[in-house]
């Protein structure tokens, strides 16, 4: 990390795994609908278990479609974000290239051998911190993915957070929620 008067420069190579963790965070961040589905399946399983314990063994066979649906639902939580990340990144040449991030008062600049971009701070709506990433979100499905391994120390992370918060005038950047602790 290079730090000049409110300019922070980071370099590193983002991997497919970084973008997959970002997709998982986005997917699991809104758990209310999944929680309702899980409650529905648990209610059905409870009814099937009670019927089985009371001796109505043939009613257990009627629950098999619900078990299959539950397993499909659980599998979708793993497969859908993984496929979304692969689909978004298919054919992108810059994925394995070293990228330079420059954070300054005007905005964020990213550059590698095959691309460059610039984002103004006014476009960034939210900064999310996960266990291994920072996501500078400009929309529901778009975010700048910045792996924490690009920072050499916790002090550098703190300096970066101060710069981001000063530019965005946002609430404190912190790990919030179960999804952020997993990804």
C-alpha positions in Angstrom: 0.0 0.0 0.0 1.2 3.5 -0.9 -0.2 6.3 1.2 0.0 9.9 0.1 -2.1 12.9 1.2 -5.5 11.1 1.2 -4.5 8.8 -1.7 -4.2 5.0 -1.1 -2.8 2.7 -3.7 -3.2 -1.1 -3.5 -2.1 -3.8 -5.9 -3.0 -7.5 -6.2 -4.6 -10.1 -8.3 -8.3 -10.9 -7.8 -9.3 -14.5 -8.3 -12.5 -16.3 -9.2 -12.8 -17.2 -5.5 -13.0 -13.6 -4.6 -15.9 -13.0 -6.9 -17.6 -16.2 -5.8 -17.5 -15.0 -2.2 -19.0 -11.7 -3.3 -21.8 -13.5 -5.0 -22.4 -15.7 -1.9 -22.5 -12.5 0.2 -25.1 -10.9 -2.1 -27.2 -14.1 -2.2 -27.2 -14.8 1.6 -27.5 -11.2 2.6 -31.2 -11.2 2.2 -32.2 -14.3 4.2 -35.8 -13.4 5.1 -37.3 -15.2 2.1 -35.1 -18.2 2.6 -35.9 -18.2 6.3 -39.6 -18.3 5.5 -39.1 -21.2 3.1 -37.0 -23.0 5.7 -39.8 -22.5 8.3 -42.3 -23.9 5.9 -40.2 -27.0 5.3 -39.6 -27.5 9.0 -43.3 -27.3 9.6 -43.9 -30.0 7.0 -41.1 -32.2 8.4 -42.5 -31.8 11.9 -46.0 -32.9 10.7 -44.5 -35.9 8.9 -42.4 -36.9 11.9 -45.4 -36.7 14.3 -47.4 -38.8 11.9 -44.6 -41.3 11.6 -44.3 -41.5 15.4 -48.0 -42.0 15.9 -47.9 -45.1 13.7 -49.1 -43.7 10.4 -46.0 -45.0 8.5 -47.6 -44.7 5.0 -48.0 -40.9 5.5 -44.2 -40.7 5.6 -44.0 -41.8 2.0 -46.2 -38.7 1.1 -43.5 -36.4 2.5 -40.8 -37.6 0.1 -41.6 -34.9 -2.5 -41.1 -32.3 0.2 -37.8 -33.8 1.3 -36.7 -33.6 -2.4 -37.8 -30.0 -2.6 -36.0 -29.1 0.6 -32.8 -30.7 -0.7 -33.1 -28.8 -4.0 -33.7 -25.6 -2.0 -30.5 -26.2 0.1 -28.5 -27.1 -3.0 -29.6 -23.9 -4.8 -28.0 -21.8 -2.0 -24.7 -23.3 -3.0 -25.0 -23.7 -6.8 -26.8 -20.5 -7.8 -24.2 -18.0 -6.5 -21.4 -20.2 -7.8 -22.9 -20.3 -11.3 -23.7 -16.6 -11.2 -20.0 -15.8 -10.5 -18.8 -18.1 -13.2 -21.3 -16.7 -15.7 -20.4 -13.1 -14.9 -16.7 -13.7 -15.3 -16.7 -16.1 -18.2 -14.2 -15.0 -20.8 -12.9 -12.0 -18.9 -9.2 -11.6 -19.6 -8.4 -9.4 -16.7 -9.4 -12.0 -14.1 -5.8 -13.3 -13.6 -4.1 -9.9 -14.0 -2.6 -7.8 -11.3 -4.9 -4.8 -10.6 -3.9 -1.5 -9.1 -6.6 0.3 -7.1 -6.1 4.0 -6.4 -8.4 5.6 -3.8 -8.4 9.4 -3.7 -10.7 12.3 -3.0 -12.2 12.3 -6.5 -13.0 8.6 -6.6 -11.6 5.1 -7.3 -9.4 4.2 -10.2 -8.7 0.6 -11.2 -6.1 -0.4 -13.8 -4.6 -3.6 -15.1 -2.9 -4.7 -18.3 -6.2 -4.9 -20.2 -8.6 -2.5 -18.6 -8.9 0.7 -16.6 -11.9 2.3 -15.0 -12.8 5.2 -12.8 -15.7 5.4 -10.3 -16.7 8.6 -8.5 -17.5 8.4 -4.8 -21.1 9.6 -5.5 -21.8 6.4 -7.4 -20.8 4.2 -4.4 -23.9 3.7 -2.3 -22.6 1.3 0.3 -19.4 -0.3 1.6 -19.8 -3.8 2.9 -17.1 -5.7 4.8 -17.0 -9.5 4.9 -14.5 -11.8 6.5 -12.2 -11.7 3.4 -13.5 -8.8 1.2 -14.6 -5.2 1.0 -17.4 -4.6 -1.5 -18.0 -1.1 -2.7 -21.5 -1.4 -3.9 -23.0 1.0 -6.5 -26.1 -1.1 -7.1 -27.9 -4.3 -6.2 -25.7 -6.5 -8.5 -22.7 -4.3 -9.0 -19.8 -3.9 -6.7 -16.0 -3.3 -6.7 -14.5 -6.3 -5.1 -11.4 -5.6 -3.0 -9.8 -8.6 -1.2 -8.4 -7.9 2.3 -5.2 -9.7 1.4 -4.2 -6.6 -0.7 -3.6 -4.9 2.6 -0.3 -5.5 4.4 -1.6 -4.8 7.9 -4.6 -3.9 10.0 -3.3 -0.4 10.2 -3.5 -0.1 6.5 -7.1 -1.4 6.5 -7.9 1.3 9.2 -6.4 4.1 7.1 -8.3 2.9 4.0 -11.6 2.8 6.0 -11.0 6.3 7.3 -10.5 7.6 3.7 -13.6 5.8 2.4 -15.7 7.0 5.3 -14.5 10.6 4.8 -15.3 10.5 1.1 -18.7 8.8 1.4 -19.8 10.4 4.7 -21.2 7.0 5.5 -21.7 4.9 8.6 -18.8 3.0 9.9 -17.5 0.2 7.7 -17.9 -3.0 9.7 -18.7 -6.7 9.3 -22.5 -6.9 9.7 -24.7 -9.9 9.5 -24.2 -13.7 9.3 -23.4 -13.6 5.5 -20.6 -11.2 6.1 -19.0 -13.5 8.7 -19.2 -16.5 6.3 -17.9 -14.9 3.1 
